[in-house]
Amino acid sequence: SLLWNSLGTVMMEQTEFENAILFYKQALEIDPELARAYHNIGYCKATQGEHETALEYLDKGLALGTFPENERAESEHARSSSLIGLGRLDEAWEAYECRNNPRYSGATCFSIPLKRWDGEPLEGKKILIVGEQGLGDEVMFMNVGHDLIDLLGPEGHLTIGVVPRLEPLFKRSFPTATITKHSTIRSNGMPMRGCPLIKDWETYDYWAPMASVLRVLRTDIKDFDKEGGFLTPDPERVAHWRSELDKLGSGMKVGLLWKSMLMSAKRSKYYSPFSQWKDTLRTEGVIWVNLQYGDCSEDLERAEKEFGVKIHQMDGIDLKDNLDDLAALCVAMDLVVGPMNATTNIAAGSGANTAIIGAPNAWPYLGTGQLPWYPTAKVFSPETISDWKPAMTKFQSWLETEASGDKSGKVSGAA
């Protein structure tokens, strides 16, 4: 059974999900108590956006009681992600607290000398919320920021612990809150996150990981029904970048990203290959501007030599570390397009028109096919991450309409 399970995982990593599931089911034929095979089928189904079916298999595995504790933690987390992906938010956010289980491999461990908030009334309280997971997640979860400040009321106070690169943007966006940096050190081999600049711990009532506040502020899709962005770029820098972009000539200015800096074999399947951008990059009336952080010189050279397309580089900006100026540049664009990563989260969070080339029914869509976190974002998804061409075709068709100035029709490409 373990051999069949391993063969299934090889197929899964190659995005051959149906073959993977056949192997996992063969493993279960041999050993019906192999909980990890149920988990793996659930993972395959969730990755394909089939969250209802994923839940069925994950629940079967969890019900067996044969999981080692660390594997159980992984399966509980997968289950919570599928609940979120279905938009069952009233139960999903409670289940999502399992991400804080130290046996879960993706857990962020904290060292904060305060009582962790667990749903107590917050009016008039002083609370610290601390960023967790990746930088893009810190941005996305702060969709609740202004509502949380309102919930605390005039007698309460919010402190936000963020990655240092986000401090300037967050200070402008949440002026009544205190913004401090978090940092992570290793203690006994375990990464521990804290907020080293806070000294007046005795004045606080609670602390919480950022996403935990979703349990009271985003329990229904309609709770996300906001306009524009929740981040505030520097208006002077927005004006500066609009002036600089105007120098590139007439046409729709589109900021482009196409990959993550961490393009492992496991992560790469969530991104459309750069070769599939060829036809889209040739869209008439579009001027492309690079927003891809990290070394992408090879791709930029390929675009110019093979595709015949110039992707412009803006001088005087650090796309990786100067996130405050990056937000201003994104808002100055007519459109920002790319996968779900730090930059597109910042762009959409700042109210920039943003197109996400994203995986089918990913959990941040909350069962809507779009991104309720970001009203100015549109999602273009394939049917399966094994084939990104349909998503690119839908996006290209929509972009051609936008670039031509004919915006009378609805956004038929977003799906």
C-alpha positions as CSV (number, residue, x, y, z in Angstrom):
1,S,0.0,0.0,0.0
2,L,2.8,2.4,0.8
3,L,4.4,1.7,-2.6
4,W,1.1,2.6,-4.4
5,N,0.7,5.6,-2.2
6,S,4.3,6.8,-3.2
7,L,3.6,6.2,-6.9
8,G,0.4,8.3,-6.5
9,T,2.5,11.1,-5.0
10,V,4.9,11.0,-8.0
11,M,1.9,11.4,-10.3
12,M,0.5,14.2,-8.2
13,E,3.7,16.2,-8.4
14,Q,3.5,15.9,-12.1
15,T,-0.1,17.3,-12.0
16,E,-1.4,14.0,-13.3
17,F,-4.1,14.0,-10.7
18,E,-6.4,11.4,-12.1
19,N,-3.6,8.9,-12.4
20,A,-2.5,9.8,-8.9
21,I,-6.0,9.1,-7.5
22,L,-6.0,5.7,-9.2
23,F,-2.8,4.8,-7.4
24,Y,-4.1,6.1,-4.1
25,K,-7.3,4.1,-4.4
26,Q,-5.2,1.0,-5.2
27,A,-3.3,1.7,-1.9
28,L,-6.7,1.7,-0.1
29,E,-7.7,-1.5,-1.7
30,I,-4.7,-3.1,-0.1
31,D,-5.0,-1.2,3.2
32,P,-8.4,0.5,3.9
33,E,-6.9,2.0,7.1
34,L,-4.2,4.0,5.3
35,A,-5.4,7.4,6.3
36,R,-2.7,9.3,4.4
37,A,-4.1,7.9,1.1
38,Y,-7.4,9.5,1.9
39,H,-5.6,12.7,2.7
40,N,-3.7,12.6,-0.6
41,I,-6.9,12.1,-2.7
42,G,-8.4,15.0,-0.8
43,Y,-5.3,17.1,-1.6
44,C,-5.6,16.2,-5.3
45,K,-9.2,17.1,-5.4
46,A,-8.6,20.4,-3.6
47,T,-5.8,21.3,-5.9
48,Q,-8.2,20.8,-8.8
49,G,-10.7,23.1,-7.0
50,E,-13.1,20.3,-6.2
51,H,-13.4,21.1,-2.5
52,E,-16.7,19.2,-1.8
53,T,-15.1,16.0,-2.9
54,A,-11.9,16.9,-1.1
55,L,-13.8,17.2,2.2
56,E,-15.3,13.8,1.8
57,Y,-11.9,12.1,1.5
58,L,-10.3,14.2,4.2
59,D,-13.1,13.5,6.6
60,K,-12.8,9.7,5.9
61,G,-9.1,9.8,6.6
62,L,-9.5,11.8,9.8
63,A,-12.3,9.5,11.0
64,L,-10.0,6.5,10.9
65,G,-7.9,7.6,13.8
66,T,-4.8,6.0,12.4
67,F,-3.0,9.2,11.6
68,P,0.3,10.1,13.4
69,E,-0.2,13.5,15.0
70,N,1.8,15.4,12.5
71,E,0.0,13.9,9.6
72,R,-3.4,14.6,11.3
73,A,-2.4,18.2,11.6
74,E,-1.7,18.4,7.9
75,S,-5.0,16.8,7.1
76,E,-6.9,19.1,9.5
77,H,-5.3,22.1,7.8
78,A,-6.2,20.8,4.3
79,R,-9.8,20.3,5.5
80,S,-10.0,23.9,6.8
81,S,-8.6,25.2,3.5
82,S,-11.4,23.4,1.6
83,L,-14.0,24.8,3.9
84,I,-12.7,28.3,3.1
85,G,-12.6,27.4,-0.6
86,L,-16.3,26.6,-0.4
87,G,-17.1,29.8,1.3
88,R,-18.5,28.1,4.4
89,L,-16.9,30.9,6.5
90,D,-19.1,30.5,9.6
91,E,-17.3,27.2,10.3
92,A,-14.2,27.6,8.1
93,W,-12.4,30.3,10.2
94,E,-12.8,28.3,13.4
95,A,-11.4,25.2,11.7
96,Y,-8.6,27.3,10.3
97,E,-7.2,27.9,13.8
98,C,-5.6,24.5,13.3
99,R,-2.9,26.3,11.4
100,N,-1.5,27.4,14.8
101,N,-1.0,23.8,15.8
102,P,2.8,23.4,16.2
103,R,2.6,19.9,14.7
104,Y,1.4,21.5,11.4
105,S,4.5,21.9,9.2
106,G,3.4,25.4,8.0
107,A,2.6,26.8,11.5
108,T,4.0,30.2,12.5
109,C,5.2,29.9,16.1
110,F,5.1,33.0,18.2
111,S,6.8,34.2,21.4
112,I,4.5,36.9,22.7
113,P,4.0,37.5,26.4
114,L,0.2,38.2,26.2
115,K,-3.0,36.3,26.4
116,R,-4.0,35.1,23.0
117,W,-7.4,36.5,22.0
118,D,-10.0,33.7,21.6
119,G,-13.2,35.6,20.6
120,E,-13.7,37.8,23.7
121,P,-15.4,41.2,23.1
122,L,-12.9,43.7,21.7
123,E,-14.6,47.1,22.2
124,G,-12.4,49.3,24.2
125,K,-9.5,46.8,24.3
126,K,-5.9,47.1,23.2
127,I,-4.8,44.3,20.9
128,L,-1.8,43.3,19.0
129,I,-2.2,41.4,15.7
130,V,0.8,39.8,14.1
131,G,1.5,38.9,10.5
132,E,1.7,35.3,9.7
133,Q,2.6,33.0,6.8
134,G,3.9,35.0,3.7
135,L,4.1,38.7,3.0
136,G,1.1,38.4,0.6
137,D,-1.0,36.8,3.3
138,E,-0.1,39.7,5.7
139,V,-1.5,42.1,3.1
140,M,-4.6,40.0,2.3
141,F,-5.6,39.4,6.0
142,M,-5.4,43.2,6.6
143,N,-8.6,43.5,4.6
144,V,-10.1,43.5,8.1
145,G,-7.9,46.4,9.4
146,H,-10.3,49.3,9.2
147,D,-13.2,47.2,10.5
148,L,-11.1,46.0,13.4
149,I,-10.2,49.6,14.3
150,D,-13.9,50.5,14.3
151,L,-14.7,47.4,16.4
152,L,-12.2,48.5,19.0
153,G,-13.8,51.9,19.2
154,P,-12.3,55.2,20.4
155,E,-11.3,53.7,23.8
156,G,-9.5,50.8,22.2
157,H,-6.3,50.6,20.2
158,L,-4.8,48.4,17.5
159,T,-1.1,47.5,17.1
160,I,-0.1,45.7,13.9
161,G,3.1,43.6,13.8
162,V,4.3,43.3,10.2
163,V,7.3,42.4,8.1
164,P,9.5,45.6,8.2
165,R,9.1,46.2,4.4
166,L,5.4,46.8,5.0
167,E,5.8,49.4,7.8
168,P,5.7,52.7,5.7
169,L,2.7,51.6,3.6
170,F,0.8,50.3,6.7
171,K,1.5,53.5,8.7
172,R,-0.1,55.6,6.0
173,S,-3.0,53.1,5.5
174,F,-3.9,52.7,9.2
175,P,-2.9,56.1,10.8
176,T,-4.7,55.5,14.1
177,A,-3.0,52.2,14.7
178,T,0.5,51.5,15.9
179,I,2.7,49.8,13.3
180,T,5.7,47.8,14.5
181,K,7.9,45.2,13.0
182,H,7.9,41.5,13.8
183,S,11.0,39.4,13.5
184,T,11.7,35.7,13.6
185,I,14.6,34.0,15.4
186,R,15.4,30.4,16.0
187,S,15.0,29.1,19.6
188,N,16.0,25.5,20.3
189,G,15.9,24.9,16.5
190,M,12.3,26.3,16.2
191,P,11.6,29.6,14.4
192,M,9.8,31.9,16.8
193,R,8.2,35.2,15.8
194,G,7.9,38.2,18.1
195,C,7.7,42.0,18.2
196,P,10.9,43.1,19.8
197,L,10.2,46.8,19.8
198,I,7.2,46.6,22.1
199,K,8.1,47.2,25.7
200,D,4.8,48.2,27.3
201,W,3.3,44.7,27.3
202,E,1.4,45.3,30.5
203,T,-0.8,47.9,28.6
204,Y,-2.2,45.2,26.2
205,D,-5.2,43.1,26.7
206,Y,-4.7,40.5,24.0
207,W,-2.7,39.4,20.9
208,A,-3.8,37.3,17.9
209,P,-2.3,36.0,14.7
210,M,-3.8,38.2,11.9
211,A,-6.1,35.7,10.4
212,S,-7.8,34.8,13.7
213,V,-9.7,38.1,13.6
214,L,-11.5,36.9,10.5
215,R,-13.7,34.8,12.9
216,V,-15.6,37.8,14.0
217,L,-15.2,40.2,11.0
218,R,-15.6,38.0,7.9
219,T,-18.1,35.3,8.7
220,D,-20.1,35.9,5.5
221,I,-19.2,36.8,1.9
222,K,-21.2,40.0,2.2
223,D,-18.8,41.1,4.9
224,F,-16.3,41.6,2.1
225,D,-18.6,43.9,0.1
226,K,-16.3,47.0,0.1
227,E,-15.2,49.4,-2.5
228,G,-11.7,50.2,-3.6
229,G,-8.6,49.3,-1.6
230,F,-7.8,49.3,2.1
231,L,-4.2,50.4,1.6
232,T,-3.1,54.0,0.9
233,P,-0.1,54.6,-1.4
234,D,1.7,57.9,-1.2
235,P,-0.2,60.2,-3.6
236,E,2.9,62.2,-4.5
237,R,4.6,59.0,-5.6
238,V,1.6,57.9,-7.5
239,A,1.7,61.2,-9.4
240,H,5.5,60.8,-10.0
241,W,5.0,57.3,-11.5
242,R,2.2,58.4,-13.7
243,S,4.4,61.1,-15.1
244,E,7.2,58.5,-15.7
245,L,4.9,56.1,-17.3
246,D,3.6,58.8,-19.6
247,K,7.1,59.0,-21.0
248,L,6.8,55.5,-22.4
249,G,4.3,56.7,-25.0
250,S,0.6,56.2,-25.6
251,G,-1.1,53.0,-24.8
252,M,-2.4,50.9,-21.8
253,K,0.3,50.7,-19.2
254,V,0.3,47.2,-17.8
255,G,2.6,46.0,-15.0
256,L,3.6,42.4,-15.4
257,L,4.6,39.5,-13.1
258,W,4.8,35.9,-14.1
259,K,6.6,33.9,-11.4
260,S,7.6,33.5,-7.7
261,M,11.1,33.9,-6.5
262,L,10.7,30.4,-5.0
263,M,9.9,28.4,-8.1
264,S,10.3,24.9,-6.7
265,A,8.8,22.0,-8.6
266,K,5.9,21.9,-6.2
267,R,5.2,25.7,-6.6
268,S,5.8,26.0,-10.3
269,K,2.6,24.2,-11.2
270,Y,0.6,27.1,-9.8
271,Y,2.1,29.5,-12.4
272,S,1.5,29.8,-16.1
273,P,4.9,29.1,-17.9
274,F,6.5,32.2,-19.3
275,S,6.4,30.7,-22.8
276,Q,2.6,30.9,-22.7
277,W,2.7,34.7,-22.3
278,K,4.0,35.1,-25.9
279,D,0.7,35.9,-27.7
280,T,-0.6,38.0,-24.7
281,L,2.5,40.1,-24.7
282,R,1.9,41.0,-28.3
283,T,-1.5,42.5,-27.6
284,E,-1.9,45.7,-29.6
285,G,-2.1,48.9,-27.6
286,V,-0.4,47.6,-24.5
287,I,2.9,48.9,-23.1
288,W,4.4,46.3,-20.7
289,V,6.2,47.3,-17.5
290,N,8.3,44.9,-15.4
291,L,7.1,44.4,-11.8
292,Q,8.8,41.1,-11.4
293,Y,11.2,41.2,-8.4
294,G,14.4,39.1,-8.4
295,D,16.6,38.3,-11.3
296,C,14.4,38.0,-14.4
297,S,16.9,39.3,-17.0
298,E,16.8,36.1,-18.9
299,D,13.0,36.2,-19.4
300,L,13.2,39.9,-20.3
301,E,15.8,39.2,-22.9
302,R,13.8,36.3,-24.3
303,A,10.6,38.5,-24.5
304,E,12.5,41.0,-26.7
305,K,14.4,38.6,-28.8
306,E,11.9,35.8,-29.3
307,F,8.6,37.5,-28.8
308,G,9.5,40.9,-30.2
309,V,8.2,42.6,-27.1
310,K,9.9,45.2,-24.9
311,I,9.1,44.9,-21.2
312,H,10.2,48.2,-19.8
313,Q,12.2,48.6,-16.5
314,M,11.4,51.6,-14.4
315,D,14.5,53.3,-12.9
316,G,14.8,54.3,-9.3
317,I,12.7,51.6,-7.6
318,D,13.5,48.4,-5.6
319,L,10.7,46.1,-6.6
320,K,11.4,43.7,-3.8
321,D,12.1,45.9,-0.8
322,N,10.6,49.3,-1.4
323,L,7.0,48.1,-1.1
324,D,5.6,51.6,-0.3
325,D,6.9,52.9,-3.6
326,L,5.8,49.7,-5.3
327,A,2.2,50.3,-4.2
328,A,2.3,53.8,-5.7
329,L,3.7,52.4,-9.0
330,C,1.0,49.8,-9.2
331,V,-1.8,52.3,-8.6
332,A,-0.2,54.5,-11.4
333,M,-0.6,51.6,-13.8
334,D,-3.7,51.1,-15.9
335,L,-3.5,47.4,-14.9
336,V,-1.3,45.0,-12.9
337,V,-1.3,41.3,-14.0
338,G,0.3,38.2,-12.5
339,P,-0.2,35.3,-10.2
340,M,-1.2,35.6,-6.6
341,N,2.0,36.8,-4.9
342,A,3.2,39.7,-2.8
343,T,3.1,42.3,-5.5
344,T,-0.4,41.5,-6.8
345,N,-1.7,41.4,-3.3
346,I,-0.2,44.9,-2.6
347,A,-1.5,46.2,-6.0
348,A,-5.1,44.9,-5.4
349,G,-5.0,45.9,-1.7
350,S,-4.1,49.4,-2.8
351,G,-7.1,49.6,-5.2
352,A,-5.1,49.1,-8.4
353,N,-6.9,47.4,-11.3
354,T,-5.5,43.9,-11.0
355,A,-5.8,40.7,-13.0
356,I,-4.9,37.5,-11.3
357,I,-3.9,34.5,-13.4
358,G,-4.7,32.0,-10.7
359,A,-5.3,28.3,-10.0
360,P,-8.9,27.0,-10.2
361,N,-11.1,27.6,-7.2
362,A,-8.1,28.4,-4.9
363,W,-9.1,28.9,-1.3
364,P,-8.7,32.7,-1.3
365,Y,-11.6,32.9,-3.7
366,L,-13.9,31.8,-0.9
367,G,-16.1,29.8,-3.3
368,T,-16.8,32.8,-5.5
369,G,-14.3,32.3,-8.4
370,Q,-13.1,35.8,-7.7
371,L,-11.2,37.5,-4.8
372,P,-13.7,39.1,-2.4
373,W,-10.7,40.5,-0.5
374,Y,-10.0,42.9,-3.4
375,P,-12.9,44.6,-5.2
376,T,-10.6,45.9,-8.0
377,A,-9.2,42.4,-8.8
378,K,-10.4,40.0,-11.5
379,V,-9.4,36.3,-11.6
380,F,-8.7,34.3,-14.8
381,S,-8.4,30.6,-14.0
382,P,-7.9,27.4,-16.0
383,E,-10.1,24.3,-15.5
384,T,-7.0,22.5,-14.3
385,I,-3.5,23.6,-13.3
386,S,-2.2,21.0,-15.8
387,D,-3.2,23.3,-18.7
388,W,-2.9,27.1,-18.3
389,K,-3.6,28.0,-21.9
390,P,-7.4,28.5,-21.4
391,A,-6.8,31.0,-18.7
392,M,-4.3,32.9,-20.8
393,T,-6.7,32.9,-23.7
394,K,-9.5,34.3,-21.5
395,F,-7.2,37.0,-20.1
396,Q,-5.9,37.9,-23.6
397,S,-9.4,38.3,-25.0
398,W,-10.4,40.6,-22.1
399,L,-7.1,42.6,-22.3
400,E,-7.7,43.2,-26.1
401,T,-11.1,44.7,-25.3
402,E,-9.6,46.9,-22.5
403,A,-6.7,48.1,-24.6
404,S,-9.0,48.9,-27.5
405,G,-11.1,51.2,-25.3
406,D,-14.3,49.1,-25.8
407,K,-15.4,48.5,-22.3
408,S,-19.1,48.3,-22.9
409,G,-19.3,44.5,-22.3
410,K,-19.0,42.8,-19.0
411,V,-15.8,41.0,-18.0
412,S,-16.5,37.7,-19.7
413,G,-13.0,36.5,-19.3
414,A,-13.0,36.4,-15.6
415,A,-13.9,33.0,-14.4
